[in-house]
Amino acid sequence: KLEVVIHTGNWGTGAYGGNKELMSLLQMLAADFAGVDELIYHTFSKQFTDPYLRALKVREKYVDADGNILYDWKYIRSDLMKM
């Protein structure tokens, strides 16, 4: 089996009102659901690294190791809106 590795970053964040946390989380979840072996997220600067790290904390809180969402989306959205 080939290993699937995706390189990505803050592409398209303007479509979500500039919410870099949301865009990061969406890409993480999409990679989980698609069975991607490794997601490499390029942030390029601290300005973009901090939102990525906040999204990663949300993912760790609400998604298990198999990519299953543990809580209703409204709770995830609530945490994102507090960022």
Secondary structure, 3 states (H helix, E strand, C coil): CCCCEEEEECCCHHHHCCCHHHHHHHHHHHHHHHCCCEEEEECCCHHHHHHHHHHHHHHHHHECCCCCECCCHHHHHHHHHCC
